[in-house]
Amino acid sequence: MSLLVGLVADPLPGLAADIDAGRFSGTESASLASVTASLGHIVHALEEAGVSPAVTQAAKNTVDAAVSAGHEGDSAARLAEFLGRGHTDRDPQAAG
């Protein structure tokens, strides 16, 4: 469990600094295009295991919306700004 906590907590100070400075480039970390692909794999694995992917799917929908808005090359720091503009986890495919 402590390993998982470290995986989540360790990058937070750097992420917070990037958000505060308005640095959203995905060149030094995973781009949102990569994040959404990874989340897609996790959703599929959860479904295959018979576990509800609802929370992960909601996160993927938010990242998908940011990608659809042209932020595919940005880092996860972009999500703070993107969500701050009132975007939600609505399914971007349903908006068509």
Beta strands, then each sheet from edge to edge (+ up, - down):
end
